[in-house]
Amino acid sequence: MELKIRHAEPGDFAAIQEIFVQPKATSGTLQTPYPSIDIWRERLSKMSPEFHLLVALVDGKLVGNAGLDLSTRRRRIHAAHIGMAVHDQYHNLGVGTALMAALIDQADNWLNLLRLELTVFTDNKSARRLYEKFGFVIEGTHVAYALRNGVYADVYAMARLHPKQPRIEAKP
Protein backbone atom coordinates (compact mmCIF):
# COMPACT_ATOMS: atom_id res chain seq x y z
CA MET A 1 0.00 0.00 0.00
CA GLU A 2 1.42 3.38 -1.05
CA LEU A 3 0.15 6.31 1.06
CA LYS A 4 0.84 9.89 -0.05
CA ILE A 5 -0.24 13.23 1.37
CA ARG A 6 -0.54 16.37 -0.76
CA HIS A 7 -2.36 19.68 -0.81
CA ALA A 8 -5.92 19.54 -2.19
CA GLU A 9 -6.53 20.75 -5.72
CA PRO A 10 -9.76 22.05 -7.28
CA GLY A 11 -10.08 18.86 -9.34
CA ASP A 12 -10.36 16.76 -6.15
CA PHE A 13 -14.01 17.74 -5.62
CA ALA A 14 -15.58 14.46 -6.77
CA ALA A 15 -13.31 12.29 -4.59
CA ILE A 16 -13.87 14.50 -1.54
CA GLN A 17 -17.62 14.43 -2.12
CA GLU A 18 -17.38 10.62 -2.26
CA ILE A 19 -15.76 10.59 1.21
CA PHE A 20 -18.64 12.60 2.67
CA VAL A 21 -21.24 10.23 1.18
CA GLN A 22 -19.89 7.52 3.50
CA PRO A 23 -21.95 6.83 6.67
CA LYS A 24 -19.01 7.18 9.10
CA ALA A 25 -17.88 10.46 7.53
CA THR A 26 -21.41 11.83 7.76
CA SER A 27 -21.90 10.77 11.38
CA GLY A 28 -18.42 11.78 12.51
CA THR A 29 -18.37 15.28 11.02
CA LEU A 30 -20.75 18.22 10.80
CA GLN A 31 -21.51 17.50 7.14
CA THR A 32 -25.05 16.62 6.14
CA PRO A 33 -25.94 13.43 4.24
CA TYR A 34 -26.09 13.37 0.44
CA PRO A 35 -23.66 16.19 -0.28
CA SER A 36 -23.90 17.72 -3.71
CA ILE A 37 -20.91 17.36 -5.99
CA ASP A 38 -21.46 21.00 -7.01
CA ILE A 39 -21.04 22.12 -3.38
CA TRP A 40 -17.62 20.46 -3.22
CA ARG A 41 -16.64 21.82 -6.64
CA GLU A 42 -17.45 25.33 -5.39
CA ARG A 43 -15.75 24.87 -2.00
CA LEU A 44 -12.49 23.76 -3.58
CA SER A 45 -12.53 26.42 -6.27
CA LYS A 46 -13.09 29.20 -3.70
CA MET A 47 -10.86 28.01 -0.85
CA SER A 48 -9.74 30.80 1.45
CA PRO A 49 -5.99 31.30 1.93
CA GLU A 50 -6.64 30.77 5.66
CA PHE A 51 -7.76 27.20 4.97
CA HIS A 52 -5.08 24.56 4.35
CA LEU A 53 -6.66 21.36 3.02
CA LEU A 54 -4.56 18.22 2.65
CA VAL A 55 -5.64 14.97 1.04
CA ALA A 56 -4.47 11.38 1.45
CA LEU A 57 -4.06 9.04 -1.49
CA VAL A 58 -3.75 5.28 -1.17
CA ASP A 59 -2.38 3.68 -4.32
CA GLY A 60 -3.38 6.85 -6.19
CA LYS A 61 -6.98 6.97 -4.90
CA LEU A 62 -8.01 9.97 -2.78
CA VAL A 63 -9.36 8.48 0.46
CA GLY A 64 -9.07 11.16 3.13
CA ASN A 65 -8.84 14.86 3.79
CA ALA A 66 -7.91 17.07 6.69
CA GLY A 67 -7.82 20.81 7.01
CA LEU A 68 -6.41 23.57 9.14
CA ASP A 69 -8.74 26.55 9.33
CA LEU A 70 -6.58 29.44 10.52
CA SER A 71 -8.23 32.05 12.67
CA THR A 72 -8.51 35.48 11.06
CA ARG A 73 -9.24 37.24 14.34
CA ARG A 74 -6.27 39.35 15.37
CA ARG A 75 -6.14 38.02 18.93
CA ARG A 76 -6.44 34.39 17.74
CA ILE A 77 -3.90 34.31 14.90
CA HIS A 78 -2.00 31.73 16.94
CA ALA A 79 -4.83 29.18 16.60
CA ALA A 80 -6.40 26.95 13.98
CA HIS A 81 -9.29 24.49 13.92
CA ILE A 82 -8.86 20.99 12.48
CA GLY A 83 -11.41 18.98 10.54
CA MET A 84 -10.82 15.51 9.11
CA ALA A 85 -12.60 12.69 7.30
CA VAL A 86 -11.46 9.33 5.93
CA HIS A 87 -13.39 7.14 3.49
CA ASP A 88 -15.16 4.36 5.40
CA GLN A 89 -13.28 1.60 3.52
CA TYR A 90 -9.89 3.05 4.54
CA HIS A 91 -10.25 3.28 8.32
CA ASN A 92 -7.51 1.72 10.48
CA LEU A 93 -4.91 1.77 7.69
CA GLY A 94 -2.90 4.75 8.92
CA VAL A 95 -4.61 7.37 6.73
CA GLY A 96 -5.78 9.51 9.67
CA THR A 97 -2.37 9.22 11.31
CA ALA A 98 -0.60 10.35 8.14
CA LEU A 99 -3.00 13.27 7.65
CA MET A 100 -2.67 14.39 11.28
CA ALA A 101 1.14 14.16 11.16
CA ALA A 102 1.20 16.32 8.01
CA LEU A 103 -1.18 18.90 9.51
CA ILE A 104 0.86 19.13 12.68
CA ASP A 105 4.06 19.50 10.67
CA GLN A 106 2.50 22.43 8.80
CA ALA A 107 1.15 23.98 11.99
CA ASP A 108 4.34 23.59 14.04
CA ASN A 109 7.04 24.18 11.45
CA TRP A 110 5.55 26.38 8.75
CA LEU A 111 2.56 28.33 10.06
CA ASN A 112 3.84 29.40 13.49
CA LEU A 113 0.71 28.13 15.23
CA LEU A 114 0.62 27.72 18.98
CA ARG A 115 -2.82 26.14 19.43
CA LEU A 116 -4.70 23.51 17.41
CA GLU A 117 -8.36 22.91 18.24
CA LEU A 118 -10.98 20.38 17.20
CA THR A 119 -14.25 18.88 18.27
CA VAL A 120 -14.98 15.16 18.28
CA PHE A 121 -18.21 13.34 19.08
CA THR A 122 -17.91 11.79 22.53
CA ASP A 123 -18.73 8.30 21.19
CA ASN A 124 -16.00 8.40 18.50
CA LYS A 125 -13.36 6.51 20.47
CA SER A 126 -11.06 5.76 17.53
CA ALA A 127 -10.84 9.44 16.55
CA ARG A 128 -10.19 10.43 20.18
CA ARG A 129 -7.35 7.89 20.38
CA LEU A 130 -5.84 9.33 17.20
CA TYR A 131 -5.99 12.88 18.52
CA GLU A 132 -4.62 11.89 21.93
CA LYS A 133 -1.70 10.13 20.19
CA PHE A 134 -0.77 13.55 18.79
CA GLY A 135 -1.00 15.34 22.14
CA PHE A 136 -4.58 16.63 22.05
CA VAL A 137 -6.35 16.79 25.40
CA ILE A 138 -10.02 17.14 26.25
CA GLU A 139 -10.71 20.66 27.50
CA GLY A 140 -14.45 20.30 27.94
CA THR A 141 -17.74 18.91 26.68
CA HIS A 142 -20.26 20.72 24.51
CA VAL A 143 -23.65 19.20 25.40
CA ALA A 144 -26.19 18.78 22.57
CA TYR A 145 -23.64 20.27 20.18
CA ALA A 146 -25.01 18.92 16.91
CA LEU A 147 -28.01 17.10 15.56
CA ARG A 148 -26.96 13.67 14.31
CA ASN A 149 -29.44 11.18 12.95
CA GLY A 150 -32.31 12.87 14.79
CA VAL A 151 -30.58 13.04 18.18
CA TYR A 152 -28.56 15.85 19.71
CA ALA A 153 -25.03 14.57 20.33
CA ASP A 154 -22.28 15.82 22.62
CA VAL A 155 -18.73 16.59 21.53
CA TYR A 156 -15.47 17.01 23.34
CA ALA A 157 -13.52 20.18 22.72
CA MET A 158 -9.91 19.09 22.34
CA ALA A 159 -6.76 21.12 21.84
CA ARG A 160 -3.02 20.74 21.48
CA LEU A 161 -0.41 23.36 22.27
CA HIS A 162 2.83 23.49 20.30
CA PRO A 163 5.36 21.59 22.43
CA LYS A 164 8.05 24.25 21.91
CA GLN A 165 5.79 27.32 22.17
CA PRO A 166 6.87 29.33 19.10
CA ARG A 167 7.31 33.06 19.40
CA ILE A 168 4.36 34.91 17.93
CA GLU A 169 5.24 38.29 16.44
CA ALA A 170 2.72 41.00 17.18
CA LYS A 171 1.55 42.94 14.15
CA PRO A 172 1.42 46.74 14.44
C-alpha positions in Angstrom: 0.0 0.0 0.0 1.4 3.4 -1.0 0.2 6.3 1.1 0.8 9.9 0.0 -0.2 13.2 1.4 -0.5 16.4 -0.8 -2.4 19.7 -0.8 -5.9 19.5 -2.2 -6.5 20.7 -5.7 -9.8 22.1 -7.3 -10.1 18.9 -9.3 -10.4 16.8 -6.1 -14.0 17.7 -5.6 -15.6 14.5 -6.8 -13.3 12.3 -4.6 -13.9 14.5 -1.5 -17.6 14.4 -2.1 -17.4 10.6 -2.3 -15.8 10.6 1.2 -18.6 12.6 2.7 -21.2 10.2 1.2 -19.9 7.5 3.5 -21.9 6.8 6.7 -19.0 7.2 9.1 -17.9 10.5 7.5 -21.4 11.8 7.8 -21.9 10.8 11.4 -18.4 11.8 12.5 -18.4 15.3 11.0 -20.7 18.2 10.8 -21.5 17.5 7.1 -25.1 16.6 6.1 -25.9 13.4 4.2 -26.1 13.4 0.4 -23.7 16.2 -0.3 -23.9 17.7 -3.7 -20.9 17.4 -6.0 -21.5 21.0 -7.0 -21.0 22.1 -3.4 -17.6 20.5 -3.2 -16.6 21.8 -6.6 -17.4 25.3 -5.4 -15.7 24.9 -2.0 -12.5 23.8 -3.6 -12.5 26.4 -6.3 -13.1 29.2 -3.7 -10.9 28.0 -0.8 -9.7 30.8 1.4 -6.0 31.3 1.9 -6.6 30.8 5.7 -7.8 27.2 5.0 -5.1 24.6 4.4 -6.7 21.4 3.0 -4.6 18.2 2.6 -5.6 15.0 1.0 -4.5 11.4 1.5 -4.1 9.0 -1.5 -3.8 5.3 -1.2 -2.4 3.7 -4.3 -3.4 6.8 -6.2 -7.0 7.0 -4.9 -8.0 10.0 -2.8 -9.4 8.5 0.5 -9.1 11.2 3.1 -8.8 14.9 3.8 -7.9 17.1 6.7 -7.8 20.8 7.0 -6.4 23.6 9.1 -8.7 26.5 9.3 -6.6 29.4 10.5 -8.2 32.1 12.7 -8.5 35.5 11.1 -9.2 37.2 14.3 -6.3 39.4 15.4 -6.1 38.0 18.9 -6.4 34.4 17.7 -3.9 34.3 14.9 -2.0 31.7 16.9 -4.8 29.2 16.6 -6.4 26.9 14.0 -9.3 24.5 13.9 -8.9 21.0 12.5 -11.4 19.0 10.5 -10.8 15.5 9.1 -12.6 12.7 7.3 -11.5 9.3 5.9 -13.4 7.1 3.5 -15.2 4.4 5.4 -13.3 1.6 3.5 -9.9 3.0 4.5 -10.2 3.3 8.3 -7.5 1.7 10.5 -4.9 1.8 7.7 -2.9 4.8 8.9 -4.6 7.4 6.7 -5.8 9.5 9.7 -2.4 9.2 11.3 -0.6 10.4 8.1 -3.0 13.3 7.7 -2.7 14.4 11.3 1.1 14.2 11.2 1.2 16.3 8.0 -1.2 18.9 9.5 0.9 19.1 12.7 4.1 19.5 10.7 2.5 22.4 8.8 1.2 24.0 12.0 4.3 23.6 14.0 7.0 24.2 11.5 5.6 26.4 8.8 2.6 28.3 10.1 3.8 29.4 13.5 0.7 28.1 15.2 0.6 27.7 19.0 -2.8 26.1 19.4 -4.7 23.5 17.4 -8.4 22.9 18.2 -11.0 20.4 17.2 -14.3 18.9 18.3 -15.0 15.2 18.3 -18.2 13.3 19.1 -17.9 11.8 22.5 -18.7 8.3 21.2 -16.0 8.4 18.5 -13.4 6.5 20.5 -11.1 5.8 17.5 -10.8 9.4 16.6 -10.2 10.4 20.2 -7.3 7.9 20.4 -5.8 9.3 17.2 -6.0 12.9 18.5 -4.6 11.9 21.9 -1.7 10.1 20.2 -0.8 13.6 18.8 -1.0 15.3 22.1 -4.6 16.6 22.1 -6.4 16.8 25.4 -10.0 17.1 26.3 -10.7 20.7 27.5 -14.5 20.3 27.9 -17.7 18.9 26.7 -20.3 20.7 24.5 -23.6 19.2 25.4 -26.2 18.8 22.6 -23.6 20.3 20.2 -25.0 18.9 16.9 -28.0 17.1 15.6 -27.0 13.7 14.3 -29.4 11.2 13.0 -32.3 12.9 14.8 -30.6 13.0 18.2 -28.6 15.9 19.7 -25.0 14.6 20.3 -22.3 15.8 22.6 -18.7 16.6 21.5 -15.5 17.0 23.3 -13.5 20.2 22.7 -9.9 19.1 22.3 -6.8 21.1 21.8 -3.0 20.7 21.5 -0.4 23.4 22.3 2.8 23.5 20.3 5.4 21.6 22.4 8.1 24.3 21.9 5.8 27.3 22.2 6.9 29.3 19.1 7.3 33.1 19.4 4.4 34.9 17.9 5.2 38.3 16.4 2.7 41.0 17.2 1.6 42.9 14.2 1.4 46.7 14.4 
